[in-house]
Amino acid sequence: MPEIYLAGLGIRSVAQVTRETEAALRLCREILFLDTGLATEAWLSSLGPQFTALYGESYAETGARRSAYHHMAARVVAAALDHPPVAFAVHGHPIVGVMAPQLLAHAARPLGLEVEVLPAVSTLDCLFADLLFDPVAEGLQMFEATDMLLRRRPVQTDLALILWQVGTVESCLHTQNAPRPERFLRLRDYLLQFYPRDHPATAVFASPHPLLPAETDTFPLQALSDMAERLHPGITLFIGPVGRRPVTDTALLALLENVEHLRRITHRAPER
């Protein structure tokens, strides 16, 4: 049994917690969690172990988010050394868009603490469902919004684009203050280097409650800064492709439904 479980609680309250995660949490002596959902504390208290909320003690107004993540990681490691097994439970998926579990896993290794990651439903999974978007059909590109600006990452406009953490763009500091339109001007101008001004973008907020639908706002990309009121930290930005990339390997295209070609690239597996 690992000393630390990294557990995801899903997006829609605790309705998306997997059976695997629930079973692991019941084995723990303490659950340290980062989730402000209304039902989370009540549900965790029903499992039996001691539980500790980390949000309030970790974040400070205008404080560095990275400092908060280091604090969370240190708290979980200390608990694991004192009374294992413990869990660090977070909203969504425990690895997707969350830095604290990465810091935790790095700190645990030299201390001989085993860490097990329990996968969960993430914002990305909900976005696919909310927009009926299949990323396998024609591909997908994803960037963290501030990182894209810092590295001037090129955008391929024949692929759908997902931008993470749009609501916190241009700062590594925590705040509960609402953004001004100015926060999004640099991002807007960068995207308009690749897309037409009237190209549609959709701000998606995966509903944290099973009875409420997702929030989606579609608007022309040139109006990104005008949407400041709606671009809170939980928003993910989806920009569909401008057009489809044409097929250039026509020789391969001709082989896709060719039986002889299939036989050349496969063989009968031995019977077990």
C-alpha positions as CSV (number, residue, x, y, z in Angstrom):
1,M,0.0,0.0,0.0
2,P,1.4,3.5,-0.9
3,E,1.9,6.1,1.8
4,I,0.3,8.8,-0.3
5,Y,-2.7,8.6,-2.7
6,L,-3.1,11.5,-5.2
7,A,-6.9,11.4,-5.8
8,G,-9.1,13.3,-8.1
9,L,-12.7,14.2,-7.0
10,G,-14.0,14.8,-10.5
11,I,-15.7,18.0,-11.6
12,R,-19.4,17.6,-10.7
13,S,-19.2,17.7,-7.0
14,V,-18.6,14.2,-5.6
15,A,-20.9,12.6,-8.2
16,Q,-17.9,11.8,-10.4
17,V,-15.7,10.2,-7.7
18,T,-14.7,6.7,-9.0
19,R,-15.1,3.6,-6.9
20,E,-11.3,3.1,-7.0
21,T,-10.8,6.5,-5.4
22,E,-13.5,6.1,-2.8
23,A,-12.1,2.7,-1.7
24,A,-8.6,4.2,-1.4
25,L,-9.8,7.2,0.6
26,R,-11.5,4.9,3.1
27,L,-8.1,3.2,3.7
28,C,-6.4,6.5,4.6
29,R,-5.8,7.9,8.1
30,E,-6.1,11.4,6.9
31,I,-7.5,13.1,3.7
32,L,-6.0,16.5,3.0
33,F,-8.1,18.1,0.2
34,L,-8.2,21.1,-2.1
35,D,-11.8,21.5,-3.2
36,T,-14.3,24.3,-2.2
37,G,-17.4,22.4,-3.4
38,L,-20.3,22.6,-1.1
39,A,-20.7,18.8,-0.8
40,T,-17.1,17.9,-0.5
41,E,-16.5,18.2,3.2
42,A,-19.8,16.4,4.1
43,W,-18.9,13.5,1.8
44,L,-15.3,13.2,3.0
45,S,-16.5,13.2,6.6
46,S,-18.7,10.3,5.8
47,L,-15.8,8.1,4.8
48,G,-14.3,7.8,8.3
49,P,-10.7,9.2,8.1
50,Q,-9.7,12.6,9.5
51,F,-10.0,15.3,6.9
52,T,-8.2,18.6,6.5
53,A,-9.1,21.5,4.1
54,L,-5.9,23.1,2.6
55,Y,-7.4,26.0,0.6
56,G,-7.8,28.5,3.3
57,E,-4.4,27.9,5.0
58,S,-2.5,27.8,1.7
59,Y,-3.6,30.8,-0.4
60,A,-3.0,34.5,0.5
61,E,-4.3,37.5,-1.4
62,T,-1.6,38.6,-3.8
63,G,0.6,35.8,-2.6
64,A,2.5,33.6,-5.1
65,R,0.4,30.6,-6.1
66,R,3.6,28.5,-6.2
67,S,4.1,29.2,-2.5
68,A,0.7,27.8,-1.8
69,Y,1.5,24.7,-3.8
70,H,4.7,24.2,-1.8
71,H,2.8,24.6,1.4
72,M,0.2,21.9,0.4
73,A,2.9,19.5,-0.7
74,A,4.8,19.9,2.6
75,R,1.6,19.4,4.6
76,V,0.8,16.1,2.8
77,V,4.4,14.8,3.0
78,A,4.5,15.6,6.8
79,A,1.2,13.7,7.3
80,A,2.5,10.7,5.3
81,L,5.7,10.5,7.4
82,D,3.7,10.7,10.6
83,H,0.6,8.5,10.0
84,P,0.4,6.8,6.6
85,P,-1.5,6.2,4.4
86,V,-2.8,9.7,3.6
87,A,-4.5,11.2,0.5
88,F,-4.2,14.5,-1.2
89,A,-7.6,14.9,-2.9
90,V,-8.2,17.7,-5.4
91,H,-11.0,19.0,-7.6
92,G,-10.9,17.4,-11.1
93,H,-8.0,15.1,-12.0
94,P,-5.0,15.0,-9.6
95,I,-2.4,15.7,-12.3
96,V,-4.2,17.9,-14.9
97,G,-3.5,21.5,-14.3
98,V,-2.4,21.1,-10.7
99,M,1.2,21.8,-9.6
100,A,1.0,20.7,-6.0
101,P,0.8,17.0,-6.7
102,Q,3.9,17.2,-8.9
103,L,5.8,19.0,-6.2
104,L,4.6,16.4,-3.7
105,A,5.6,13.5,-5.7
106,H,9.1,15.0,-6.2
107,A,9.5,15.6,-2.5
108,A,8.2,12.1,-1.5
109,R,10.7,10.1,-3.6
110,P,13.9,10.8,-1.7
111,L,12.0,10.1,1.6
112,G,11.1,6.6,0.4
113,L,7.4,7.5,0.3
114,E,5.4,5.6,-2.4
115,V,2.9,7.7,-4.3
116,E,-0.1,6.3,-6.2
117,V,-2.1,8.5,-8.7
118,L,-5.8,7.7,-8.9
119,P,-7.1,9.1,-12.2
120,A,-10.4,11.1,-12.4
121,V,-12.7,13.1,-14.6
122,S,-11.0,16.4,-15.6
123,T,-12.2,19.7,-17.0
124,L,-10.9,18.4,-20.4
125,D,-13.2,15.4,-20.2
126,C,-16.2,17.6,-19.4
127,L,-15.3,20.0,-22.3
128,F,-15.4,17.1,-24.8
129,A,-18.8,16.2,-23.5
130,D,-20.2,19.7,-23.2
131,L,-19.1,20.7,-26.8
132,L,-19.6,17.3,-28.4
133,F,-16.0,17.5,-29.5
134,D,-13.9,14.4,-30.5
135,P,-10.2,15.2,-30.2
136,V,-9.3,12.1,-32.1
137,A,-11.1,13.0,-35.3
138,E,-8.8,15.7,-36.5
139,G,-6.4,16.5,-33.7
140,L,-6.1,19.0,-30.9
141,Q,-3.5,21.5,-29.5
142,M,-3.5,22.7,-25.9
143,F,-1.5,25.4,-24.1
144,E,-1.5,27.1,-20.8
145,A,-2.5,30.7,-21.6
146,T,0.4,32.5,-20.0
147,D,3.0,29.9,-21.1
148,M,1.8,30.4,-24.7
149,L,2.5,34.1,-24.5
150,L,5.8,33.7,-22.7
151,R,7.1,31.2,-25.3
152,R,5.3,32.7,-28.3
153,R,4.0,29.3,-29.2
154,P,2.9,29.0,-32.8
155,V,-0.7,28.1,-33.3
156,Q,-1.9,25.8,-36.1
157,T,-5.3,27.1,-37.2
158,D,-6.3,23.9,-38.9
159,L,-6.5,22.3,-35.4
160,A,-8.8,23.1,-32.5
161,L,-7.1,25.1,-29.8
162,I,-7.7,24.8,-26.0
163,L,-6.3,27.4,-23.7
164,W,-6.0,26.6,-20.0
165,Q,-6.2,29.0,-17.1
166,V,-7.2,32.0,-19.2
167,G,-8.7,33.6,-16.2
168,T,-5.3,33.8,-14.4
169,V,-3.4,34.9,-17.5
170,E,-0.4,37.2,-17.0
171,S,0.1,36.7,-13.2
172,C,1.5,34.0,-10.9
173,L,-0.1,35.7,-7.9
174,H,-3.4,34.6,-6.3
175,T,-6.3,37.0,-6.1
176,Q,-10.0,36.9,-5.7
177,N,-10.4,40.2,-7.4
178,A,-12.3,40.3,-10.7
179,P,-10.2,40.8,-13.8
180,R,-10.3,44.1,-15.8
181,P,-10.5,43.9,-19.7
182,E,-6.9,45.0,-19.8
183,R,-5.9,41.6,-18.5
184,F,-6.8,39.9,-21.8
185,L,-5.6,42.5,-24.4
186,R,-2.2,40.9,-24.9
187,L,-3.7,37.4,-25.2
188,R,-6.4,38.7,-27.7
189,D,-3.7,40.5,-29.8
190,Y,-1.5,37.4,-29.9
191,L,-4.4,35.1,-31.0
192,L,-5.4,37.6,-33.7
193,Q,-2.0,37.1,-35.3
194,F,-3.3,33.7,-36.3
195,Y,-7.1,34.0,-36.5
196,P,-9.6,36.3,-38.3
197,R,-11.0,38.9,-35.9
198,D,-14.5,37.5,-36.2
199,H,-13.5,33.9,-35.7
200,P,-15.6,32.3,-32.9
201,A,-14.2,31.4,-29.5
202,T,-16.0,29.7,-26.7
203,A,-15.5,30.2,-23.0
204,V,-16.4,26.9,-21.2
205,F,-17.0,26.4,-17.5
206,A,-17.6,22.8,-16.6
207,S,-20.5,22.7,-14.1
208,P,-19.5,21.7,-10.6
209,H,-23.0,20.6,-9.8
210,P,-24.7,17.5,-11.4
211,L,-28.0,19.3,-11.8
212,L,-26.6,22.4,-13.5
213,P,-25.5,22.6,-17.2
214,A,-22.1,23.8,-18.3
215,E,-21.7,27.5,-18.9
216,T,-20.7,28.3,-22.5
217,D,-20.2,31.7,-24.1
218,T,-19.4,32.0,-27.7
219,F,-18.1,35.3,-29.0
220,P,-15.8,36.7,-31.8
221,L,-12.2,36.5,-30.9
222,Q,-11.8,40.3,-31.2
223,A,-14.2,40.7,-28.2
224,L,-12.0,38.6,-25.8
225,S,-11.2,41.5,-23.5
226,D,-14.9,42.6,-23.5
227,M,-15.7,39.2,-21.9
228,A,-13.5,40.0,-18.8
229,E,-16.5,39.7,-16.5
230,R,-17.1,36.1,-17.6
231,L,-13.4,34.9,-17.7
232,H,-13.0,33.7,-14.1
233,P,-10.2,31.2,-13.1
234,G,-12.5,28.2,-13.9
235,I,-12.8,29.1,-17.6
236,T,-11.2,27.1,-20.4
237,L,-11.1,28.7,-23.9
238,F,-11.9,26.6,-26.9
239,I,-11.2,27.9,-30.4
240,G,-12.3,25.7,-33.3
241,P,-10.2,25.4,-36.5
242,V,-10.4,28.0,-39.3
243,G,-10.4,25.3,-41.9
244,R,-9.5,21.6,-42.5
245,R,-6.0,20.7,-43.7
246,P,-6.2,19.0,-47.1
247,V,-5.0,15.4,-47.6
248,T,-1.6,15.4,-49.3
249,D,-0.6,11.8,-49.1
250,T,-3.1,10.5,-51.7
251,A,-1.1,7.2,-52.1
252,L,-1.8,6.3,-48.5
253,L,-5.4,7.5,-48.8
254,A,-5.9,5.0,-51.6
255,L,-4.6,2.1,-49.3
256,L,-6.9,2.8,-46.3
257,E,-9.6,0.4,-47.6
258,N,-7.4,-1.9,-49.5
259,V,-7.6,-5.5,-48.2
260,E,-4.2,-6.6,-49.7
261,H,-2.5,-3.6,-48.0
262,L,-4.1,-4.6,-44.7
263,R,-2.7,-8.2,-45.1
264,R,0.8,-6.8,-45.9
265,I,0.9,-4.8,-42.6
266,T,-0.6,-7.4,-40.3
267,H,-0.2,-11.1,-39.4
268,R,-2.2,-13.7,-37.6
269,A,-1.4,-13.8,-33.9
270,P,-0.5,-17.2,-32.4
271,E,-3.4,-18.8,-30.5
272,R,-3.0,-18.7,-26.8
